[in-house]
Amino acid sequence: MLDQVKQYVSGLRLFTIGLLSALFLMCSEKSPETKEEQSNTPEVLTDEELLDLVQSQTFKYFWDFAHPVSGMALERSNKDAYGVEGYEIVTSGGSGFGVMALVVGVERNYIGRTEAVERLHTIVDFLLTGDRFHGAFPHWYYGSTGRVRPFFTEDNGGDIVETSFMIQGLLTARQYFDGDTEEEILLREKINRLWQEVEWDWYTQGQEVLTWHWSPEYEWTINHQIKGYNEALITYVLAASSPTHPISPSVYHNGWTSGADFTNGQEYYSQWTLPLGPDYGGPLFFAHYSFLGLDPRGLEDAYADYWLQNVNHSLINRAYCVENPRGYVGYGRLNWGLTASDNHQGYSAHSPTNDLGVISPTAAISSLPYTPEYSMEALRNFYENHRERLWGPYGFYDAFNLTEDWYADNYLAIDQGPIVVMIENHRTGLLWELFMSCPEVKTGLTALGFTSPHL
């Protein structure tokens, strides 16, 4: 009975937080007069003050705006984009980024340690009782029920890549919340259960490559093999690190590396060689999602130096925007960053080879560890010169296109999370140190032939 009362009180508290968040969002829409008044009195902040502001404001997406029942991150802030059910769609991968943001929130004193542990219990309890598919989470859930919300018709089961983003976050939290209180001990036990029950080896279909999706209804119909360099390096690392269902190293060496876009080796702008990935490196989230916890500093294997990979990818992305071969309005040394985000036509994975004139703030900001000076210039430009239309209750809106005079008025969880986490990794390396301290991760990286200062 006591546990039921505690769950009821916790749920009521989360509901109240969600209601207050919605009211805050409505109240944050300034009148034109207020916005004009703000624009006439620009706020000049030091770099550290600006980083503090962006990090704390963006954190609110995962704290104030979390789903009131599950504690998970809503897929996007314009929830009605999916109709009525959009108010219920929560994301596994974006919530994994949010779990890491909670760690930052405690470290930066945005929230208390006890509050964060309580929220994390809500999240892991939701995952433990929600739909899982051979231990893997779906891409989306209904936040009040824990039932899978299909990403598309055949994708109504496990998504092993989204699962890896959540597990990356949970293992980071497990290492941070290492206290001897009953609540922290229990939290670690729950995280270990979720981690150990993911059947990574199942998602090979008995072949030497991981497969992205499995559905109890459609089985392997999608048959999307995870190969060629992209955002899923963390998926292979965690699959090799599993203490219960590990993949063989040959799955990594023969599967992941077999894609057409795995090896690059080209030099761009007569300066930067890109070891891996598609032409120009692809969207910048390739340098972010896997590396929220996986520390690229000194990380090498038979195929790449991953610090060099991510630094050069970021520099090439910026240099392309400076060159601006398509002549879009506003592109330049202070205004760069192409990655997956919303745009004036919908949503796309923007990159130099898929350039629609859309700048996504998360791209340059989340590259702060790799290009600190250039990323800080872009961040300051976004805030000082575009704040009137680009800044809102949860930090920078998702994207903008000056050629089309279009600014987003919404947020996406998968774009907000890397901002909080990579600013912290730039400042202190906290999330990198925590994730790389996992003994299982050390074992997995060693098995795959990686070298790192952490090993």
C-alpha positions in Angstrom: 0.0 0.0 0.0 2.8 2.4 0.9 4.4 1.8 -2.6 1.1 2.5 -4.3 0.7 5.8 -2.4 4.3 6.8 -3.3 3.6 6.0 -6.9 0.4 8.0 -6.8 2.1 11.0 -5.2 5.0 10.8 -7.7 2.6 10.7 -10.6 0.5 13.6 -9.3 3.7 15.6 -8.9 4.8 14.9 -12.4 1.4 15.8 -13.8 1.5 19.1 -11.9 5.0 19.8 -13.4 3.7 19.1 -16.8 0.7 21.4 -16.4 2.9 24.2 -15.1 5.3 23.6 -18.0 2.4 24.0 -20.5 1.3 27.2 -18.8 4.9 28.4 -18.8 5.2 27.7 -22.5 2.0 29.7 -23.3 3.1 32.6 -21.1 6.6 32.7 -22.7 5.1 33.9 -26.0 6.0 37.5 -25.8 3.9 40.3 -27.3 5.5 42.0 -30.4 6.0 45.1 -28.2 7.9 43.1 -25.6 10.1 41.4 -28.3 10.9 44.8 -29.9 11.8 46.2 -26.5 14.1 43.2 -25.9 15.8 43.5 -29.3 16.6 47.2 -28.5 18.4 46.3 -25.3 20.8 43.4 -26.3 22.3 41.5 -23.4 26.1 41.2 -23.5 27.3 38.1 -21.8 30.8 36.6 -21.4 31.4 33.2 -23.0 30.9 31.4 -19.7 27.7 33.3 -18.9 26.4 32.5 -22.3 27.2 28.8 -22.0 25.5 28.8 -18.5 22.4 30.3 -20.0 22.1 28.0 -23.0 22.9 24.9 -21.0 20.4 25.7 -18.2 17.6 26.9 -20.5 17.9 23.9 -22.8 17.9 21.5 -19.8 14.4 22.6 -19.0 13.1 20.7 -22.1 13.9 17.5 -20.2 12.9 18.6 -16.8 9.9 21.1 -17.0 8.6 19.6 -20.3 8.9 15.9 -19.6 5.9 13.7 -20.0 3.9 13.9 -16.7 3.4 10.2 -16.2 6.5 8.5 -17.7 9.1 11.2 -17.1 10.3 10.5 -20.6 11.1 13.2 -23.2 8.4 14.2 -25.6 9.5 13.6 -29.2 8.9 17.3 -30.0 7.3 20.4 -28.4 4.8 21.0 -31.2 3.0 17.9 -30.0 0.0 18.5 -32.2 2.1 17.8 -35.3 0.9 14.2 -34.8 -2.7 15.1 -33.9 -4.1 14.4 -30.5 -1.8 11.4 -29.9 1.2 13.7 -30.3 0.7 14.8 -26.7 1.6 11.2 -25.7 4.5 10.3 -28.0 7.8 10.0 -26.1 11.1 9.0 -27.6 13.5 6.4 -26.4 16.7 7.8 -27.9 15.9 11.4 -27.1 15.0 10.3 -23.5 18.4 8.6 -23.3 20.0 12.0 -24.1 17.7 13.5 -21.5 18.9 11.1 -18.8 22.4 12.4 -19.4 21.0 15.9 -19.2 19.7 15.1 -15.7 23.2 14.2 -14.6 24.3 17.6 -15.9 21.4 19.2 -14.0 22.5 17.8 -10.7 26.2 18.7 -11.4 25.2 22.3 -12.3 22.8 22.6 -9.4 19.7 23.1 -11.6 18.0 20.4 -9.6 18.7 18.4 -6.5 20.2 15.0 -6.4 17.1 13.5 -4.7 14.8 15.1 -7.3 16.9 13.6 -10.2 16.9 10.1 -8.6 13.1 10.3 -8.2 12.7 11.3 -11.9 15.1 8.5 -13.0 13.1 5.9 -11.0 10.0 7.1 -12.8 11.7 6.6 -16.2 13.3 3.2 -15.5 10.0 1.9 -14.0 8.2 3.0 -17.2 10.8 1.2 -19.3 10.7 -2.0 -17.1 6.9 -2.3 -17.4 6.6 -1.0 -21.0 6.9 -2.9 -24.2 10.3 -4.3 -25.0 11.2 -6.6 -27.8 14.0 -9.1 -26.9 14.9 -6.5 -24.4 15.1 -3.6 -26.9 13.0 -0.5 -26.7 10.9 0.8 -29.6 11.6 4.1 -31.2 8.5 5.7 -29.7 6.2 4.9 -26.8 2.8 6.2 -25.7 3.9 8.1 -22.5 1.0 7.2 -20.3 0.7 3.5 -21.1 4.2 2.2 -22.1 2.8 0.7 -25.2 4.7 1.0 -28.5 3.7 3.8 -30.8 4.8 2.6 -34.3 7.3 4.9 -35.9 5.8 3.6 -39.2 3.7 0.6 -39.9 6.3 -2.1 -39.9 8.4 -0.4 -37.2 6.3 -1.4 -34.3 8.9 -3.4 -32.4 12.4 -3.0 -31.2 14.8 -0.4 -32.4 18.3 -1.4 -31.4 19.9 2.0 -32.3 17.4 4.0 -30.2 17.9 1.4 -27.5 21.7 2.0 -27.5 21.1 5.8 -27.0 19.0 5.1 -24.0 21.4 2.5 -22.5 24.3 5.0 -23.1 22.4 7.4 -20.9 21.4 4.9 -18.3 24.9 3.6 -17.8 26.2 7.1 -17.5 23.6 7.8 -14.8 24.4 4.5 -13.0 28.0 5.6 -12.7 27.1 9.0 -11.4 24.5 8.0 -8.9 26.9 5.8 -6.9 25.7 6.6 -3.4 24.8 4.1 -0.7 21.3 5.3 -0.1 18.5 2.8 -0.7 17.1 4.8 -3.6 20.4 5.1 -5.5 21.2 1.4 -4.9 17.8 0.4 -6.2 18.2 2.7 -9.2 21.4 1.0 -10.2 19.8 -2.4 -9.8 17.0 -1.4 -12.1 19.4 0.1 -14.7 21.4 -3.1 -14.6 18.3 -5.2 -15.2 17.4 -3.1 -18.3 21.0 -3.3 -19.6 21.3 -7.0 -19.1 18.0 -7.9 -20.7 18.8 -6.3 -24.1 19.4 -9.2 -26.5 22.0 -7.5 -28.7 23.0 -10.9 -30.3 19.3 -11.5 -31.3 19.5 -8.4 -33.6 22.2 -10.1 -35.7 19.7 -12.6 -37.1 22.5 -15.0 -36.8 24.5 -13.0 -39.4 27.7 -11.0 -38.9 25.9 -7.6 -38.8 23.4 -5.9 -36.5 19.9 -5.3 -37.9 18.2 -2.1 -36.8 14.6 -3.3 -36.3 12.6 -6.3 -35.2 8.8 -6.5 -35.0 6.7 -9.3 -33.4 4.2 -8.8 -36.3 6.5 -8.1 -39.2 9.7 -9.7 -37.9 12.7 -8.7 -40.1 10.7 -7.2 -42.9 12.4 -3.8 -42.8 15.8 -5.6 -42.9 17.9 -2.4 -42.3 21.4 -3.6 -41.6 23.5 -1.2 -39.6 26.7 -0.7 -41.6 28.6 2.1 -43.2 29.7 4.9 -40.9 26.8 6.8 -39.3 25.4 7.5 -35.8 25.4 3.9 -34.7 29.0 3.3 -33.5 27.7 3.3 -29.9 25.3 0.5 -30.9 28.2 -1.8 -31.8 30.2 -0.8 -28.8 27.4 -1.6 -26.4 26.5 -4.8 -28.2 30.1 -5.9 -27.7 30.1 -4.7 -24.1 26.9 -6.6 -23.0 27.6 -8.9 -20.0 24.7 -11.2 -21.0 24.1 -11.0 -24.8 27.3 -9.8 -26.5 28.0 -9.9 -30.2 31.2 -11.4 -31.5 33.9 -8.9 -32.5 33.5 -10.3 -36.1 30.1 -8.7 -36.3 31.8 -5.3 -35.9 34.7 -6.0 -38.2 32.7 -7.8 -40.9 29.3 -6.0 -40.6 29.7 -2.4 -39.4 32.6 -1.8 -41.7 31.1 -3.4 -44.8 28.8 -0.5 -45.8 29.5 1.6 -49.0 30.0 4.8 -46.9 32.3 3.4 -44.3 35.7 4.3 -45.6 36.2 7.8 -46.9 39.9 9.0 -46.9 39.3 12.1 -49.0 40.8 15.5 -48.3 38.4 18.5 -48.3 39.3 22.1 -48.8 42.9 21.1 -49.2 43.1 20.9 -45.4 41.1 18.1 -43.7 41.2 14.4 -44.4 38.1 12.5 -43.3 38.8 8.9 -42.4 35.3 7.6 -42.4 31.8 8.3 -43.6 30.0 9.6 -46.7 31.1 12.6 -48.8 31.7 15.7 -46.6 31.0 13.5 -43.6 27.2 13.6 -43.6 25.0 15.4 -41.1 26.8 16.5 -38.0 24.8 14.3 -35.6 27.2 11.5 -36.7 29.8 13.3 -34.5 27.4 13.7 -31.6 25.0 10.9 -30.8 27.5 8.1 -30.3 29.9 10.5 -28.6 27.8 11.9 -25.8 29.3 9.2 -23.6 31.9 7.5 -25.8 35.0 9.7 -25.4 36.6 10.3 -28.7 39.8 11.9 -27.2 42.5 9.4 -28.0 40.0 6.8 -29.1 41.3 4.7 -32.0 40.8 1.4 -33.6 41.9 -0.3 -36.9 39.8 2.1 -38.9 40.1 5.6 -37.5 41.3 8.1 -34.9 37.8 9.2 -33.7 38.9 12.6 -32.4 40.4 13.4 -35.8 37.2 12.1 -37.4 34.9 14.3 -35.4 37.1 17.4 -35.5 37.6 17.2 -39.3 33.9 16.4 -39.9 33.0 19.6 -38.0 35.5 21.7 -39.8 34.4 20.5 -43.2 30.8 21.2 -42.3 31.6 24.7 -41.3 33.9 25.3 -44.4 31.1 24.2 -46.7 28.8 26.8 -45.1 31.5 29.5 -45.5 31.9 28.5 -49.1 28.1 28.5 -49.6 28.1 27.0 -53.1 24.3 27.3 -53.4 24.2 30.9 -52.4 21.9 30.7 -49.5 21.2 33.9 -47.5 23.2 34.2 -44.2 25.6 31.3 -44.5 29.1 32.2 -43.3 31.8 31.8 -40.7 29.4 32.8 -37.9 26.3 31.0 -39.3 26.9 27.4 -39.9 25.9 23.9 -38.9 24.0 21.3 -41.0 22.4 18.3 -39.3 19.0 16.6 -39.0 16.3 18.9 -37.9 13.0 20.4 -38.9 12.9 22.7 -41.9 10.5 24.9 -43.8 9.1 21.9 -45.6 9.1 19.3 -42.9 12.1 17.4 -41.6 15.4 16.2 -43.2 18.9 15.1 -42.4 20.7 18.2 -43.7 24.3 18.0 -44.8 26.5 19.4 -47.5 25.1 16.9 -49.9 21.5 17.5 -48.7 21.6 21.3 -48.2 18.2 23.1 -48.1 19.5 26.4 -46.7 18.7 25.3 -43.1 21.0 26.0 -40.2 20.3 23.9 -37.0 21.8 25.5 -33.9 22.4 22.0 -32.3 24.9 21.3 -35.1 27.5 23.9 -34.3 26.8 24.1 -30.5 27.1 20.3 -30.0 30.5 20.5 -31.8 31.9 22.7 -29.1 34.4 20.0 -28.0 35.7 19.7 -31.5 35.7 23.3 -32.7 35.5 25.5 -29.6 36.3 28.8 -31.1 34.1 28.4 -34.2 31.2 26.9 -32.3 31.3 29.7 -29.7 31.2 32.3 -32.5 28.2 30.6 -34.0 26.5 30.3 -30.6 27.0 33.9 -29.9 25.7 34.8 -33.4 22.5 32.7 -32.8 21.9 34.4 -29.5 22.9 38.0 -30.2 21.7 38.4 -33.8 18.7 36.0 -34.0 17.5 35.9 -30.4 14.2 37.6 -31.2 13.0 34.7 -33.4 15.3 31.9 -32.4 15.3 31.9 -28.6 12.5 30.5 -26.5 11.6 28.8 -23.1 13.8 25.8 -23.8 16.7 27.5 -25.5 17.3 27.8 -29.2 14.4 26.7 -31.5 15.2 23.8 -33.7 16.3 25.5 -37.0 16.0 28.5 -39.3 16.3 29.3 -43.0 17.1 33.0 -43.8 16.6 32.4 -47.6 13.0 31.5 -46.8 12.6 33.9 -43.8 11.6 30.9 -41.8 12.3 30.2 -38.1 11.1 27.1 -36.3 9.0 27.7 -33.2 9.5 24.2 -31.8 12.0 21.8 -30.2 13.0 18.2 -30.9 14.4 16.1 -28.0 17.1 14.5 -30.2 18.4 18.0 -31.0 18.1 19.5 -27.5 19.9 16.7 -25.7 23.3 16.9 -27.4 23.4 20.7 -26.7 23.3 20.1 -22.9 25.6 17.1 -22.9 28.2 18.3 -25.4 28.5 21.7 -23.7 29.3 19.9 -20.5 31.8 17.6 -22.2 33.4 20.7 -23.6 33.6 22.3 -20.2 34.5 19.4 -17.9 34.3 16.1 -19.9 31.9 14.8 -17.2 29.7 12.5 -19.3 32.7 11.1 -21.1 34.5 10.3 -17.9 31.4 8.6 -16.4 30.5 6.5 -19.4 34.0 5.4 -20.0 34.3 4.4 -16.4 31.9 1.5 -17.0 33.8 -1.8 -16.6 31.6 -3.5 -19.2 32.4 -0.7 -21.8 36.1 -1.1 -21.2 35.7 -4.8 -21.8 33.7 -4.3 -25.0 36.1 -1.7 -26.5 39.1 -3.9 -25.8 37.4 -6.8 -27.4 36.8 -4.7 -30.6 40.4 -3.6 -30.7 40.0 0.0 -29.5 42.7 1.9 -27.7 41.9 4.8 -25.4 43.4 6.6 -22.4 40.5 5.1 -20.4 41.5 1.5 -21.1 
